[in-house]
């Protein structure tokens, strides 16, 4: 089958939970072999979360800290691009360097469109949180602290509805973005394909192995959310391990080009 660009579509293979476990082991070995790169990208991700949290505090919107921590996981696939390239270079026996990583990422113009898709869904997430607060808790709702916000959410009917609907919408957005990106970013680094083909291939990979892939998506979201709780600092280690694992999972899902 030909893609939008006129090239043959990548071949998607089914995977099992064993494939995910093996990919995770390979991801851990990549992190152990080149820890500084992983820690650098993890620190960048965590630092971004801290900056956004400080901005929310400065604008008196600290009550959005929990939705931010939940939604911040949506940006993981985009930030982990450099980690995919580290794993790709190590696998190919190539020299790993910041300049080399940047050069490769910069040369893949379609990655910019995938980054736009990721950021767009994150913006939708934050806007729907604010909308739900306005509709369910109050149009002019304002909280002096995160503790006060959590108290309202957990002890009032309106707050419980906000929590239930917000988490349901968040789960749906996370699944959509996971389906669009789990294979897209690694594929765009590895091959000369357009971003639409990359997204379609990614969705096909989830459809081909729904149980293990959705299970892996749930693991990613839970790990990133838990890692974000201690002021995003846990992401320094979690992101690189998940990033390297994603590359090796991509290798198991998308068949190599024949010849």
ABEGO torsion letter per residue (X at the ends): XBBAAGBBBBBBBBBBAAAAAAAAAAAAAAAAABAAAAAAAAAAAAAAAAAAAAAAAAAGAAAAAAAAAAAAAAAAAAAAAAAAAAAAAAAAGBBBBAAAAAAAAAABAAAAAAAAAAAAAAAAAAAAAAAAAAAAAEAABBBABAAAAAAAAAABAAAAAAAAAAAAAAAAAAAAAAAAAAAAAAAAAABBBBAAAAAAAAAAAAAABAAAAAAAAAAAAAAAAAAAABGGAAAAAAAAAAAAAAAAAAAAABBBBBX
